[in-house]
Amino acid sequence: MMLHPTSYSLALLILLLVHPSSPFLLRPLRSRQRSLPQSQLLCPPSLPIPTPSLLASTFQPPSNSTSSTFPSPSAFTASSLQTLSGSDLNVSPGFPPERHKYSVLPTSFVDMFRGSGGYIARHRGSTIVIHIPGELVDAPQLAVEDDPSYVGACDVDGEPYEKNLNFPNNAGDGGGSDMSLTNICDDISLAWLLGIKVVVVAGCRPQVEERMARRKEYLEDEDGVNRIENGVRITDATTLRVVKEEAGYVRFEVERQLARSMKANSRRGVQPFIFNDPGKQAQAPVRMGNVVSGNFYSSQPIGVREGCDYQFSGMPRKVEREAIERSLNAGDIVILTSLGVSPSGEMFNVPSEGLSSSVAGAIGAEKIVYYLSEGACLRKESSRVVPALRLTEARELLKHKDVKVDSWHIGVPSFGGNKVEGEFLTKLGWGLTALQSGVKRAHLISPVDGALLQELYTRDGSGTMISRDLYDGIRKAQVEDINGIIDLITPLVKEGNLVERPRDNIEKEIHSYYVYTRDDLIIATGQLRRFDDEFAEIGCLVVHPDYQRGGKGDAMLGYLERLCLQDGAKKVFVLSTLTVQFFIERGFRMMGLEVLPEAKREKVDTGRGSKVYMKEIETSQQLNEDELFWDR
């Protein structure tokens, strides 16, 4: 069962659980807690958890032990995380049947509700920029002859015309779109109702192209050369007039649909969050959230590039962050279009995909979501669907596809007229620029009904997610790192919180250590050992005091967990005396010594009273979900 956008009774029930003043406030839950009894799922606020430098006190041999008493570290073959090569990935048209909304979502309301609870709590109060391409504004139910917005519309010479946009509707066969603007706005409104601050950027490229296609001279110059350069339309005065008309049409279409859906919620007495002061929530009068637009950004001309004058084609100059945040904090949805005004009063046609990226970076959005005009996904070697990429992998893919990423445009080859691949890579490129500006994640989702809700509130999602390189700076330790490792762990050894590791032991086992560095300073370290029967042990997980509560411990743990999965070790355990809560919150469960492999069980120093915690890792998607809940 999925979160259907019209199921507002479900939305109200969820809102009761996430509302700041609700006595049943839903706390962030992790997917691995779903096996808890139902009575423990809705819980009171937890006590603050201390974050000491020491995260795991493991590998506890007697003080006179040497590294030779342990199993050979050479059994662990994975020395660094594998990355996907650009040559391994291909853009595949269509929505993959294996990720169809009904096949991946839970089959019962209870499973769905439990599974989405943690995501609802995690996303509440976050900011998301959503790009809607012009193809979906008119797709597919708004037939022109039935659309009152275009009664009497005229082309640039004042002659009446009919729009003739072709929008595929074959999502059931794995392609095209099976959704309308109504469904998109219902999904956005439901996300807003659940506490997400939403900025919508609406494109109008197909509307403009359809208008200009009727006037061939506006598409080609005197020599018959197409007036599109580097993927950017050269906007002259006549084209700019059409852009003004179509951008206005798109804006009001999106605005009226969002207003309708938001009003439907407000009629039921639902009050939007006052994000900037939750304490005022109970005293504030019930009001309907608004859809607001205006001069939330200024633009500038692209100018003359490589001898080409782009005339009225522009790029963002400055995003009015404070103005946007005021509207979002008041519970409104902000909508932007591709028309930007310069400080001198000139108007420019700004590519909406690039505008989305600039706005997301400027306002510090957690996510940027690009709707695709047609279904598409990434596949590895034309078979396995790739649901997530790291930043470096996405860069490698764009490099392999000869895609040029610049501050003002994304240069995509023609690919033999394959528009699906071209659109996917263009939005992937703009997503990368957003990540480089500080956005945590970029998402590309197919135009399938409920795709946004599925992407935000389920583990498997519905599209392709690109995340920043959270593990950048982590590498296998070298002999030169021994002094830095000793400096990091010595204070904890003196306090008795960590087993002493003599220099010669560390030197012999240096290949089992990993370090997290910043400007040649080791700020975190961890050790990894491989055992038989899918077992691996993580130990000596230590973070520099100056870098605690910054996600460095999570990053090191996540990196080592991915190495374990990559090497086939799905049962990961730690031995800890002080930081048990840290591991419990990250999916580890307390076990007895009997579950340890025999080679390790024989060497445990029972006098220290260490407890065993184990975590079973099945898929990389499980680790992707863990990253979402990092306290970074």
For each residue, the residues with C-beta under 8 A, 3 or more apart:
1: 105 106 107 108 109 112
2: 101 102 105 112 450 453 454
3: 7 10 112 116 190 450 453 454 457
4: 7 10 450
5: 183 186 187 189 190 261 450 453
6: 186
7: 3 4 10 11
8: 11 12 264 265 268
9: 12 13
10: 3 4 7 13 14
11: 7 8 14 15 190 193 194 265 270
12: 8 9 15 16 268 270
13: 9 10 16 17
14: 10 11 17 18 26 113 116 120 194
15: 11 12 18 19 193 194 270
16: 12 13 19 22 24
17: 13 14 22 24 25 26 42 117 120
18: 14 15 22 25 26 120 121 124 194 195
19: 15 16 22 25 281
20: 25 273 278 281
21: 281 282
22: 16 17 18 19 25
23:
24: 16 17 42
25: 17 18 19 20 22 45
26: 14 17 18 29 42 117 120 121
27: 43 44 45 46 121
28: 118 121 122 629
29: 26 33 34 41 114 117 118 121
30: 33 118 585 586 587 626 629
31: 34 115 118 459 622 625
32: 35 587 615
33: 29 30 36 41 118
34: 29 31 41 114 115
35: 32
36: 33 40 41
37: 40 41
38: 41
39:
40: 36 37 43
41: 29 33 34 36 37 38 114 117
42: 17 24 26
43: 27 40 46
44: 27
45: 25 27
46: 27 43 49
47:
48:
49: 46 581 582 585
50:
51: 548 549 553 582
52: 55 497 548 578 579
53: 491 492 542 543 544 545 548
54: 57 492 497 498 541 542 578 579
55: 52 541 542 543 553 557 579 582
56: 526 538 539 540 541 574 575 576 579 583
57: 54 60 497 498 499 539 575 576 577 578 579 608 610
58: 527 537 538 539 540 541 574 575 576 610
59: 70 499 527 529 537 539 540 575
60: 57 499 575 604 605 608 610
61: 65 69 70 499 603 605
62: 65 605
63: 499 500
64:
65: 61 62 69 603
66: 69 504 505 508
67: 70 505 508 509
68: 508
69: 61 65 66 603
70: 59 61 67 73 509 529 599 603
71: 75 529 530 531 599 600
72: 75
73: 70 76 509 511 512 529 530
74:
75: 71 72 530 531 532
76: 73 512 528 529 530 536 563 567 569
77: 530 567
78: 81 82 563 564 566 567
79: 476 511
80: 475 476 563
81: 78 471 559 562 563 566
82: 78 566
83: 390 392 393 396
84: 88 89 380 386 389 393 396 397
85: 88 89 396 400
86: 89 393 396 397 398 399 400 401
87: 400
88: 84 85 380 381
89: 84 85 86 378 379 380 386 393 397 400
90: 378 379 380 381 382
91: 376 377 378 420 421 424 425
92: 96 376 377 378 379 382
93: 174 175 374 375 376 420 421
94: 173 174 175 375 376 377
95: 99 100 171 174 175 375 377 446 448
96: 92 99 100 174 377 379 385
97: 100 103 174
98: 103 104 385
99: 95 96 103 104 377 385 387 460 462
100: 95 96 97 103 104 448
101: 2 104 105 448 449 450 451 454 462
102: 2 105
103: 97 98 99 100
104: 98 99 100 101 454 458 460 462
105: 1 2 101 102 112 454 458
106: 1 111 112 115
107: 1 111
108: 1 111 112
109: 1 112 113
110: 113 114
111: 106 107 108 114 115
112: 1 2 3 105 106 108 109 115 116
113: 14 109 110 116 117
114: 29 34 41 110 111 117
115: 31 34 106 111 112 118 458 459
116: 3 14 112 113 119 120 457 458
117: 17 26 29 41 113 114 120 121
118: 28 29 30 31 33 115 121 122 629
119: 116 122 123 456 457 458 628
120: 14 17 18 26 116 117 123 124 194 195 457
121: 18 26 27 28 29 117 118 124
122: 28 118 119 126 628 629
123: 119 120 126 128 191 194 195 196 366 456 457
124: 18 120 121 194 195 196 273
125: 195 196 197 273 275
126: 122 123 196 197 365 366 367
127: 196 197 198 199 328 363 364 365 366 367
128: 123 191 196 197 198 199 365 366 367 368 369
129: 199 200 201 356 359 360 363 365 367 368 369 434
130: 188 198 199 200 201 368 369 371 452
131: 200 201 203 352 353 356 368 369 370 371 427
132: 136 137 181 184 200 201 202 203 254 371
133: 136 137 203 205 206 352 371 372 373 423
134: 137 138 202 203 204 205 206 207 208 246 250
135: 138 139 165 167 177 206 373 374
136: 132 133 139 177 179 180 181 184 371 373 447
137: 132 133 134 181 202 204 207 250 253 254
138: 134 135 142 163 165 167 181 206 207
139: 135 136 142 165 167 169 177 179 180 181 447
140: 167 169 177 180
141: 180 182
142: 138 139 146 147 180 181
143: 146 147
144: 147 150 162 163 164 165
145: 162
146: 142 143
147: 142 143 144 150 151 163
148: 151
149: 249 252 253
150: 144 147 153 162 163 249
151: 147 148
152: 160
153: 150 160 161 163
154: 157 158 159 160 161
155: 158 159 160 161 211 214 215
156: 211 215 218 238 241 242
157: 154 215
158: 154 155
159: 154 155
160: 152 153 154 155
161: 153 154 155 214
162: 144 145 150
163: 138 144 147 150 153 207 210
164: 144 210
165: 135 138 139 144 206 207 210
166:
167: 135 138 139 140 176 177
168: 175 176 177 374
169: 139 140 176 177 178
170: 173 174 175 176
171: 95 174 175 176 177 178 179 375 446 447 448
172: 178
173: 94 170 176
174: 93 94 95 96 97 170 171 375
175: 93 94 95 168 170 171 374 375
176: 167 168 169 170 171 173 374 375 447
177: 135 136 139 140 167 168 169 171 373 374 375 446 447 448
178: 169 171 172 447 448 449
179: 136 139 171 183 184 447 448 449 451
180: 136 139 140 141 142 183 184
181: 132 136 137 138 139 142 184 185 253 254 257
182: 141 185 186 257
183: 5 179 180 186 187 449 450
184: 132 136 179 180 181 187 188 257 371 452
185: 181 182 188 189 254 257 258 260 261
186: 5 6 182 183 189 190 261
187: 5 183 184 190 191 450 451 452 453
188: 130 184 185 191 192 198 200 258 261 333 452
189: 5 185 186 192 193 258 261 262 264 265
190: 3 5 11 186 187 193 194 261 453
191: 123 128 187 188 194 196 198 452 453 456
192: 188 189 195 196 197 198 262 272 289 333
193: 11 15 189 190 265 270 272
194: 11 14 15 18 120 123 124 190 191
195: 18 120 123 124 125 192 273
196: 123 124 125 126 127 128 191 192 456
197: 125 126 127 128 192 275 328 329
198: 127 128 130 188 191 192 328 333 334
199: 127 128 129 130 324 328 333 334 335 336 359 360 363 365
200: 129 130 131 132 188 254 258 333 334 335 336
201: 129 130 131 132 335 336 337 352 355 356 359
202: 132 134 137 247 250 251 254 335 336 337 352
203: 131 132 133 134 250 338 352 353
204: 134 137 207 208 243 246 247 249 250 337 338 352
205: 133 134 208 209 233 352
206: 133 134 135 138 165 209 210 373
207: 134 137 138 163 165 204 210 211 246 249 250
208: 134 204 205 211 212 233 239 242 243 246
209: 205 206 212 213
210: 163 164 165 206 207 213 214
211: 155 156 207 208 214 215 242 245 246
212: 208 209 215 218 219 239 242
213: 209 210 216 219
214: 155 161 210 211
215: 155 156 157 211 212 218 219 238
216: 213 219 220
217: 220
218: 156 212 215 227 236 238 239
219: 212 213 215 216 226 227
220: 216 217 223 224 225 226 227
221: 224 225 227
222:
223: 220
224: 220 221
225: 220 221
226: 219 220
227: 218 219 220 221 233 234 236
228: 231 232 233 234
229: 232 234 305 308 310
230: 305 308 404 409 411
231: 228 409 410 411 412 426
232: 228 229 302 310 313 351 408 409
233: 205 208 227 228 239 313 349
234: 227 228 229 239 308 309 310 311 313
235: 239 240 243 310 311 312 313 348 349
236: 218 227 239 240 311 312
237: 240 241 311 312
238: 156 215 218 241 242
239: 208 212 218 233 234 235 236 242 243 312 349
240: 235 236 237 243 244 312 347 349
241: 156 237 238 244 245
242: 156 208 211 212 238 239 245 246
243: 204 208 235 239 240 246 247 338 339 349
244: 240 241 247 248 339 347
245: 211 241 242 248 249
246: 134 204 207 208 211 242 243 249 250
247: 202 204 243 244 250 251 337 338 339
248: 244 245 251 252 337
249: 149 150 204 207 245 246 252 253
250: 134 137 202 203 204 207 246 247 253 254 337
251: 202 247 248 254 255 293 335 337
252: 149 248 249 255 256
253: 137 149 181 249 250 256 257
254: 132 137 181 185 200 202 250 251 257 258 291 335
255: 251 252 258 259 291 293 335
256: 252 253 259 260
257: 181 182 184 185 253 254 260 261
258: 185 188 189 200 254 255 261 262 291 333 335
259: 255 256 262 263 290 291
260: 185 256 257 263 264
261: 5 185 186 188 189 190 257 258 264 265
262: 189 192 258 259 265 266 288 289 290 291 333
263: 259 260 266 267 288
264: 8 189 260 261 267 268
265: 8 11 189 193 261 262 268 270
266: 262 263 269 270 286 287 288 289
267: 263 264
268: 8 12 264 265
269: 266 286
270: 11 12 15 193 265 266 286
271: 281 284 286 287 331
272: 192 193 287 288 289 330 331 332
273: 20 124 125 195 278 281 331
274: 277 278 280 281 284 329 330 331
275: 125 197 278 328 329 331
276: 329
277: 274 280 281
278: 20 273 274 275 281
279: 282
280: 274 277 283 284
281: 19 20 21 271 273 274 277 278 284
282: 21 279
283: 280
284: 271 274 280 281 287
285:
286: 266 269 270 271
287: 266 271 272 284 331
288: 262 263 266 272
289: 192 262 266 272 331 332 333
290: 259 262 332 333
291: 254 255 258 259 262 332 333 335
292: 327 332 333 334 335
293: 251 255 296 334 335 336 337
294: 323
295: 298 320 341
296: 293 319 320 323 324 334 336 359
297: 316 317 318 319 320 336 340 355 358 359
298: 295 316 317 318 320 340 341 342 343
299: 314 315 316 317 340 341 342 347 348 350
300: 314 315 316 317 342 348
301: 310 311 312 313 314 315 342 346 348
302: 232 305 310 313 314 315 408 409
303: 309 310
304: 307 308 309 310
305: 229 230 302 308 310 408
306:
307: 304
308: 229 230 234 304 305
309: 234 303 304
310: 229 232 234 235 301 302 303 304 305 313
311: 234 235 236 237 301
312: 235 236 237 239 240 301 346 347 348 349
313: 232 233 234 235 301 302 310 348 349 350
314: 299 300 301 302 340 342 348 349 350
315: 299 300 301 302 348 350 351 354 358 407 408
316: 297 298 299 300 319 340 350 354 355 358 359
317: 297 298 299 300 340 342 343
318: 297 298
319: 296 297 316 324 358 359 362 363
320: 295 296 297 298 323 324
321: 324 325 362 363 364
322: 325 326
323: 294 296 320 326 327
324: 199 296 319 320 321 327 328 334 359 363
325: 321 322 328 329 363
326: 322 323 329 330
327: 292 323 324 330 332 334
328: 127 197 198 199 275 324 325 331 332 334
329: 197 274 275 276 325 326
330: 272 274 326 327
331: 271 272 273 274 275 287 289 328
332: 272 289 290 291 292 327 328
333: 188 192 198 199 200 258 262 289 290 291 292
334: 198 199 200 292 293 296 324 327 328
335: 199 200 201 202 251 254 255 258 291 292 293
336: 199 200 201 202 293 296 297 355 359
337: 201 202 204 247 248 250 251 293 352
338: 203 204 243 247 349 350 351 352 355
339: 243 244 247 347 348 349 350
340: 297 298 299 314 316 317 347 348 350 355
341: 295 298 299 345 346 347 348
342: 298 299 300 301 314 317 345 346 347 348
343: 298 317
344:
345: 341 342
346: 301 312 341 342
347: 240 244 299 312 339 340 341 342
348: 235 299 300 301 312 313 314 315 339 340 341 342
349: 233 235 239 240 243 312 313 314 338 339
350: 299 313 314 315 316 338 339 340 354 355
351: 232 315 338 354 355 409
352: 131 133 201 202 203 204 205 337 338 355 356
353: 131 203 356 357 370 410 426 427 430
354: 315 316 350 351 357 358 408 409 410 430 433
355: 201 297 316 336 338 340 350 351 352 358 359
356: 129 131 201 352 353 359 360 368 370 430 434
357: 353 354 360 361 368 430 431 433 434 437
358: 297 315 316 319 354 355 361 362 437
359: 129 199 201 296 297 316 319 324 336 355 356 362 363 365
360: 129 199 356 357 363 365 367 368 434 437 439
361: 357 358 364 365 433 434 436 437 438 439
362: 319 321 358 359 437
363: 127 129 199 319 321 324 325 359 360
364: 127 321 361 438 439
365: 126 127 128 129 199 359 360 361 368 434 439
366: 123 126 127 128 439 440 441
367: 126 127 128 129 360 439 440 441 442 443
368: 128 129 130 131 356 357 360 365 431 434 439 441 442 443
369: 128 129 130 131 442 443 445 452 455
370: 131 353 356 427 430 431 442 443 444 445
371: 130 131 132 133 136 184 445 447 451 452
372: 133 375 376 420 423 424 427 444 445 446 447 463
373: 133 135 136 177 206 423 447
374: 93 135 168 175 176 177 419 420 423 446 447
375: 93 94 95 171 174 175 176 177 372 446 447 448
376: 91 92 93 94 372 420 421 423 424 444 446
377: 91 92 94 95 96 99 385 386 446 463 464
378: 89 90 91 92 385 386 389 397 464
379: 89 90 92 96 382 383 384 385 386
380: 84 88 89 90 383 384 386
381: 88 90 384
382: 90 92 379
383: 379 380
384: 379 380 381
385: 96 98 99 377 378 379
386: 84 89 377 378 379 380 389 464
387: 99 460 461 463 464 465 621 624
388: 464 465 466 467 620 621 624
389: 84 378 386 393 394 397 464 465 466 467
390: 83 393 394 466 467 468 469 470 471
391: 394 395 432 435 436 466 467 468 469
392: 83 395 396 469
393: 83 84 86 89 389 390 396 397
394: 389 390 391 397 398 428 431 432 466
395: 391 392 398 399 432
396: 83 84 85 86 392 393 399 400
397: 84 86 89 378 389 393 394 400 401 425 428
398: 86 394 395 401 403 405 425 428 429 432
399: 86 395 396 402 403
400: 85 86 87 89 396 397
401: 86 397 398 412 413 425
402: 399 413
403: 398 399 410 411 412 413 425 426 428 429
404: 230 409 410 411 412
405: 398 410 411 429 432 433
406: 409 410 411
407: 315 433
408: 232 302 305 315 354
409: 230 231 232 302 351 354 404 406
410: 231 353 354 403 404 405 406 425 426 429 430
411: 230 231 403 404 405 406
412: 231 401 403 404 415 422 425 426 429
413: 401 402 403 422
414: 417 418 422
415: 412 418 421 422
416:
417: 414
418: 414 415 421 422
419: 374 422 423
420: 91 93 372 374 376 423 424
421: 91 93 376 415 418 424 425
422: 412 413 414 415 418 419 425 426
423: 133 372 373 374 376 419 420 426 427
424: 91 372 376 420 421 427 428 444
425: 91 397 398 401 403 410 412 421 422 428 429
426: 231 353 403 410 412 422 423 429 430
427: 131 353 370 372 423 424 430 431 444
428: 394 397 398 403 424 425 431 432 442 444 464 466
429: 398 403 405 410 412 425 426 432 433
430: 353 354 356 357 370 410 426 427 433 434
431: 357 368 370 394 427 428 434 435 442 443 444 466
432: 391 394 395 398 405 428 429 435 436 442 466
433: 354 357 361 405 407 429 430 436 437
434: 129 356 357 360 361 365 368 430 431 437 439 442
435: 391 431 432 438 439 440 441 442 466 467 468
436: 361 391 432 433
437: 357 358 360 361 362 433 434
438: 361 364 435
439: 360 361 364 365 366 367 368 434 435 442
440: 366 367 435 467 468
441: 366 367 368 435 465 466 467 468
442: 367 368 369 370 428 431 432 434 435 439 465 466
443: 367 368 369 370 431 455 461 463 464 465 466
444: 370 372 376 424 427 428 431 463 464 466
445: 369 370 371 372 448 451 452 455 462 463 464
446: 95 171 177 372 374 375 376 377 451 462 463
447: 136 139 171 176 177 178 179 371 372 373 374 375 451
448: 95 100 101 171 177 178 179 375 445 451 462
449: 101 178 179 183
450: 2 3 4 5 101 183 187 453 454 462
451: 101 179 187 371 445 446 447 448 454 455 462 463
452: 130 184 187 188 191 369 371 445 455 456 462
453: 2 3 5 187 190 191 450 456 457
454: 2 3 101 104 105 450 451 457 458 460 461 462
455: 369 443 445 451 452 458 461 462 463 465
456: 119 123 191 196 452 453
457: 3 116 119 120 123 453 454
458: 104 105 115 116 119 454 455 461 462
459: 31 115 621 622 625
460: 99 104 387 454 621
461: 387 443 454 455 458 465
462: 99 101 104 445 446 448 450 451 452 454 455 458
463: 372 377 387 443 444 445 446 451 455
464: 377 378 386 387 388 389 428 443 444 445
465: 387 388 389 441 442 443 455 461 624
466: 388 389 390 391 394 428 431 432 435 441 442 443 444
467: 388 389 390 391 435 440 441 470 624 627
468: 390 391 435 440 441 472
469: 390 391 392 472
470: 390 467 551 555 558 627 630
471: 81 390 474 555 558 559 562
472: 468 469
473: 516 517 518
474: 471 514 515 516 555 556 559
475: 80 514 515 517
476: 79 80 511 513 514
477: 481 482 485 510 511 513 514 515 525
478: 481 510
479: 482 507 510
480: 483
481: 477 478 484 485 510 513 515 522
482: 477 479 485 486 503 506 507 510
483: 480 486 487
484: 481 487 488 515 521 522
485: 477 481 482 488 489 506 513 515 522 525
486: 482 483 489 490 501 503 506
487: 483 484 490 522
488: 484 485 522 524 525 542 544
489: 485 486 492 493 498 501 525 540 542
490: 486 487 493 494
491: 53 494 495
492: 53 54 489 495 497 498 542
493: 489 490 496 497 498 499 500 501
494: 490 491
495: 491 492 498
496: 493
497: 52 54 57 492 493 577 578
498: 54 57 489 492 493 495 501 540 542
499: 57 59 60 61 63 493 605 608
500: 63 493
501: 486 489 493 498 505 506 540
502: 505 506
503: 482 486 506 507
504: 66 507 508
505: 66 67 501 502 508 509
506: 482 485 486 501 502 503 509 510 513
507: 479 482 503 504 510
508: 66 67 68 504 505
509: 67 70 73 505 506 512 513 527
510: 477 478 479 481 482 506 507 513
511: 73 79 476 477
512: 73 76 509 527 528 529
513: 476 477 481 485 506 509 510 525 526 527 540
514: 474 475 476 477 525 526 527 528 556 559 560
515: 474 475 477 481 484 485 522 524 525
516: 473 474 522 523 524 525 552 555 556
517: 473 475 520 521 522 523
518: 473 521 523 547
519:
520: 517
521: 484 517 518 544
522: 481 484 485 487 488 515 516 517 525 544
523: 516 517 518 543 544 546 547 552
524: 488 515 516 541 542 543 544 547 552 553 555 556
525: 477 485 488 489 513 514 515 516 522 540 541 542 556
526: 56 513 514 538 539 540 541 542 556 557 559 560
527: 58 59 509 512 513 514 538 539 540 541
528: 76 512 514 536 537 538 539 560 563 564
529: 59 70 71 73 76 512 536 537 539
530: 71 73 75 76 77 535 536 567 569
531: 71 75 535 536 537 569 597 599 600
532: 75 535 597 599
533: 571 597
534: 568 569 570 571
535: 530 531 532 569 571 572 573 596 597 600
536: 76 528 529 530 531 564 567 569 571 572 573
537: 58 59 528 529 531 572 573 574 575 600
538: 56 58 526 527 528 541 557 560 561 564 572 573 574
539: 56 57 58 59 526 527 528 529 574 575
540: 56 58 59 489 498 501 513 525 526 527
541: 54 55 56 58 524 525 526 527 538 553 556 557 560 574
542: 53 54 55 488 489 492 498 524 525 526
543: 53 55 523 524 547 548 552 553 556
544: 53 488 521 522 523 524 547 548 552
545: 53 548
546: 523
547: 518 523 524 543 544 550 552
548: 51 52 53 543 544 545 552 553
549: 51 631
550: 547 632
551: 470 554 555 630 631 632
552: 516 523 524 543 544 547 548 555 556
553: 51 55 524 541 543 548 556 557 582
554: 551 557 558 586 627 630 631 632
555: 470 471 474 516 524 551 552 558 559 630
556: 474 514 516 524 525 526 541 543 552 553 559 560
557: 55 526 538 541 553 554 560 561 586
558: 470 471 554 555 561 562 623 626 627 630
559: 81 471 474 514 526 555 556 562 563
560: 514 526 528 538 541 556 557 563 564 572
561: 538 557 558 564 565 572 615 617 623 626
562: 81 471 558 559 565 566 620 623
563: 76 78 80 81 528 559 560 566 567
564: 78 528 536 538 560 561 567 569 570 572 617
565: 561 562 568 569 570 617 619 620 623
566: 78 81 82 562 563
567: 76 77 78 530 536 563 564
568: 534 565
569: 76 530 531 534 535 536 564 565 572
570: 534 564 565 616 617 618
571: 533 534 535 536 614 615 616
572: 535 536 537 538 560 561 564 569 614 615 616 617
573: 535 536 537 538 588 591 595 596 612 613 614 615
574: 56 58 537 538 539 541 583 588 612 613
575: 56 57 58 59 60 537 539 604 610 611 612 613
576: 56 57 58 579 580 583 610 611 613
577: 57 497 580 608 609 610 611
578: 52 54 57 497
579: 52 54 55 56 57 576 582 583
580: 576 577 583 584 590 611 613
581: 49 584 585
582: 49 51 55 553 579 585 586
583: 56 574 576 579 580 586 588 613 615
584: 580 581 588 589 590 613
585: 30 49 581 582
586: 30 554 557 582 583 615 626
587: 30 32 615 626
588: 573 574 583 584 613 614 615
589: 584 613 614 615
590: 580 584 611 612 613
591: 573 595 596 612 613 614
592: 595 612
593: 596 601 604 606 612
594: 601
595: 573 591 592 612 614
596: 535 573 591 593 600 601 604 612
597: 531 532 533 535 600 601
598: 601 602
599: 70 71 531 532 602 603
600: 71 531 535 537 596 597 603 604
601: 593 594 596 597 598 604
602: 598 599
603: 61 65 69 70 599 600
604: 60 575 593 596 600 601 610
605: 60 61 62 499 608 610
606: 593 609
607:
608: 57 60 499 577 605
609: 577 606
610: 57 58 60 575 576 577 604 605
611: 575 576 577 580 590
612: 573 574 575 590 591 592 593 595 596
613: 573 574 575 576 580 583 584 588 589 590 591
614: 571 572 573 588 589 591 595
615: 32 561 571 572 573 583 586 587 588 589
616: 570 571 572
617: 561 564 565 570 572 622 623
618: 570 622
619: 565 622 623
620: 388 562 565 623 624
621: 387 388 459 460 624 625
622: 31 459 617 618 619 625 626
623: 558 561 562 565 617 619 620 626 627
624: 387 388 465 467 620 621 627 628
625: 31 459 621 622 628 629
626: 30 558 561 586 587 622 623 629 630
627: 467 470 554 558 623 624 630
628: 119 122 624 625
629: 28 30 118 122 625 626
630: 470 551 554 555 558 626 627
631: 549 551 554
632: 550 551 554
